[in-house]
Structures are given as C-alpha cells and as structure tokens.
C-alpha cells in the first residue's frame, strides 16, 4: 500500500483546530482511496488529533533521552502517552548528528514508536538505514518547499538511495520527499522504487487541502 506522510510543520494552516481539521481530511482520503496516510503535527496537537482519528499520528521530532532532568526535550515516552505512533527524525529543519539520530531511534524503539529518518543524499541514507529505522525519507533540502520534486530534479538520489537501502537493510522502507505536490510526483517517486512520499506545503498551504490531497492520490493512478 502506498504511504503518504504529511508533515504539518508549524504552518498557521495546520496548527490547533486547523491541524485537527486537516487530520480528519487525511483520514477521509485514506479510507476512501485505500492509501496509508500518516500525519505529523506539532507536539501540542498530537493528543487531540490521536484521540480523534485512527490514522497514524507521528511527531516531528523525538530526542534520545529518557526520564530525568531534560527540560525542553521531547521524550519518546511522552509521545507514546499522547497517542503518537512514531516520529520523524533528522528533518532538514531539525538536523541531528549521526550519534543523536541513533539515540533517537533507540529511544523511540524502546517506547514502541516507529521512526522515519530524513536524509539528504545517498551517503546519509545508507548510514541512517544501517541504524535500523522503519523508514528513511530522502529529501534534498534545497528542494523542500520549492515545488520542484526530487523525483524530477534529481531522480538518481532516489533510485540510488533505494538501491543502497536494499543492499544493507532491506526491511527499511524508502520514502521520497522534497517538492512533492502533484499526482505525477507521487507516481514518479513510486516508479523510482520508493514506497511513498513525505510532503508538506503542497497540501498544507493549498487553498483547498482536501482537493489537493485527493488530486495527489488520484493523479498517481492515471
């Protein structure tokens, strides 16, 4: 089943009540078109959304720390208690060192959370996959929010990342991110060997979020 991960970031259109409304749209589209849609809202919105929808709710970040004196950190245990199913790690807007990525994955795994590690090239994809996350999401940072999909701008980074992951960690799923907006972008990402996409502004900032998401899903099937 195709996977679509929608990162809400900190946009006005996906904060508080708007975040809940968007999550409900995602659930409707997921059920209607039989695609797996995961949403990644801000931490403060996780519990409200997870109580309202059945689709997976991911955090945007998790720290590799446990209980104790870690003021300001986001623990896996707190995310799990709020109803999260997993977390993004190492998004280009929240970049981590490799040791911190490893600690975050370990912390999430111990709490029963799934992980999506964001990477920016083949080398970091290979290194991150070796740490054993559930997914890696390849997204060159210069293309994020550009409207130019990585599947067109740099298809080799996707196909080579898929090959690298399959060679060392075949159980890790590869997602394609950066610039994903239209159905043809999703279709191209799947043709390059990924199992889905990670996207944000193309849906969140759309005038009609439901139509944009529906067009993404249906357009990939043409």
CORZIDA-V42944 format. One record per residue. N is the residue number from 1. NEAR is the number of other ideal C-beta (glycine too) atoms within 12 Angstrom. Layout:
BEGIN
[[N NEAR] [N NEAR]]
END
This chain:
BEGIN
[[1 15] [2 29] [3 35] [4 46] [5 50] [6 51] [7 46] [8 43] [9 33] [10 25] [11 27] [12 15] [13 26] [14 34] [15 23] [16 20] [17 17] [18 24] [19 38] [20 28] [21 26] [22 43] [23 42] [24 28] [25 36] [26 45] [27 30] [28 22] [29 32] [30 29] [31 17] [32 16] [33 26] [34 14] [35 32] [36 29] [37 41] [38 45] [39 50] [40 51] [41 49] [42 35] [43 34] [44 21] [45 35] [46 37] [47 23] [48 26] [49 41] [50 31] [51 16] [52 24] [53 31] [54 21] [55 32] [56 34] [57 43] [58 49] [59 48] [60 41] [61 43] [62 48] [63 33] [64 31] [65 24] [66 21] [67 14] [68 10] [69 9] [70 18] [71 9] [72 10] [73 23] [74 34] [75 32] [76 37] [77 25] [78 28] [79 40] [80 28] [81 19] [82 29] [83 28] [84 40] [85 33] [86 39] [87 50] [88 53] [89 48] [90 43] [91 35] [92 31] [93 22] [94 26] [95 20] [96 28] [97 15] [98 22] [99 14] [100 24] [101 38] [102 24] [103 27] [104 44] [105 38] [106 24] [107 34] [108 42] [109 24] [110 21] [111 31] [112 18] [113 37] [114 34] [115 46] [116 47] [117 50] [118 44] [119 47] [120 30] [121 27] [122 27] [123 17] [124 31] [125 43] [126 28] [127 28] [128 40] [129 37] [130 24] [131 34] [132 26] [133 38] [134 35] [135 44] [136 49] [137 51] [138 55] [139 48] [140 33] [141 25] [142 17] [143 34] [144 31] [145 26] [146 24] [147 21] [148 21] [149 38] [150 42] [151 40] [152 27] [153 23] [154 30] [155 24] [156 20] [157 39] [158 45] [159 26] [160 25] [161 46] [162 35] [163 23] [164 30] [165 38] [166 22] [167 17] [168 21] [169 26] [170 14] [171 16] [172 35] [173 35] [174 45] [175 48] [176 49] [177 53] [178 43] [179 35] [180 48] [181 36] [182 30] [183 31] [184 23] [185 41] [186 43] [187 26] [188 28] [189 45] [190 31] [191 19] [192 30] [193 26] [194 45] [195 33] [196 37] [197 50] [198 52] [199 48] [200 43] [201 29] [202 37] [203 42] [204 35] [205 24] [206 26] [207 11] [208 15] [209 32] [210 22] [211 17] [212 32] [213 39] [214 27] [215 25] [216 38] [217 39] [218 22] [219 23] [220 31] [221 17] [222 12]]
END
